[in-house]
Amino acid sequence: MDALARANQIRIQRAQLKRDLKAGRLSIHALLLNPPEYVETAKVFDMLLAVPKYGRVKVNKILVHCRIAPSKTIGGLSERQRSELISLLHR
């Protein structure tokens, strides 16, 4: 039951985080540079989709350019992948 409660809490926090990204209250750069613990297991693809003006096609192009699998988690990004992704998103 504790695991279920923890999973529900993480889902609630992630949903709020996606709303903050969509509304512009949080930048994706800050999220990638210093991800909270509850986002470590979230997919990079899903977080990028929450950013305004980023749809499936654009997100896929970015991930292919950075050599990041769509199933890669935020916590699983290497330093190279993280810095390349951040520099590409700054453009």
C-alpha positions in Angstrom: 0.0 0.0 0.0 2.9 2.3 0.7 4.3 1.8 -2.8 0.9 2.5 -4.3 0.5 5.7 -2.3 4.1 6.8 -3.3 3.3 6.0 -7.0 0.2 8.1 -6.9 2.0 11.0 -5.3 4.7 10.9 -8.0 2.0 10.9 -10.7 0.3 13.9 -9.1 3.7 15.8 -8.9 4.6 15.0 -12.5 1.2 16.1 -13.7 1.7 19.5 -11.9 5.2 19.7 -13.4 3.8 19.2 -16.9 1.2 21.9 -16.2 3.9 24.3 -15.0 6.0 23.6 -18.2 3.0 24.2 -20.4 2.2 27.4 -18.6 5.8 28.7 -18.7 6.1 28.8 -14.9 9.1 26.3 -15.2 11.7 26.1 -17.9 12.7 22.8 -19.4 16.4 23.9 -19.1 16.1 24.2 -15.3 14.3 20.8 -15.2 17.1 19.1 -17.2 19.9 20.7 -15.3 18.6 20.0 -11.8 15.7 17.4 -12.0 13.7 16.7 -8.8 13.8 13.1 -7.5 10.3 12.4 -8.7 11.2 13.2 -12.3 14.3 11.0 -12.5 12.2 8.1 -13.9 10.1 10.2 -16.2 10.7 9.9 -20.0 12.5 12.7 -21.6 10.1 12.5 -24.6 7.1 13.0 -22.3 8.6 16.0 -20.5 9.6 17.7 -23.9 6.0 17.2 -25.2 4.7 19.3 -22.2 6.7 22.3 -23.5 4.7 24.7 -25.6 5.5 24.6 -29.4 7.1 21.1 -29.1 5.1 18.4 -30.8 5.9 14.8 -31.5 7.7 15.5 -34.7 9.9 18.2 -33.3 10.7 16.2 -30.1 11.6 13.1 -32.2 13.9 15.2 -34.4 15.6 16.6 -31.3 16.0 13.2 -29.7 17.4 11.7 -32.9 19.9 14.6 -33.3 21.1 14.1 -29.7 21.2 10.3 -30.1 18.7 9.8 -27.2 16.2 6.9 -27.3 12.6 8.0 -26.9 12.3 5.6 -23.9 15.3 7.3 -22.1 14.5 8.7 -18.6 15.6 12.1 -17.3 17.8 10.4 -14.7 19.3 8.1 -17.3 20.7 10.9 -19.4 24.5 11.0 -19.7 26.2 14.3 -19.2 26.9 14.5 -23.0 23.2 13.9 -23.8 22.0 16.3 -21.2 24.3 19.2 -22.3 23.6 18.5 -26.0 19.9 18.5 -25.4 20.0 21.7 -23.4 22.1 23.5 -26.0 19.8 22.4 -28.8 16.7 23.6 -26.8 18.3 27.0 -26.3 18.1 27.8 -30.0 
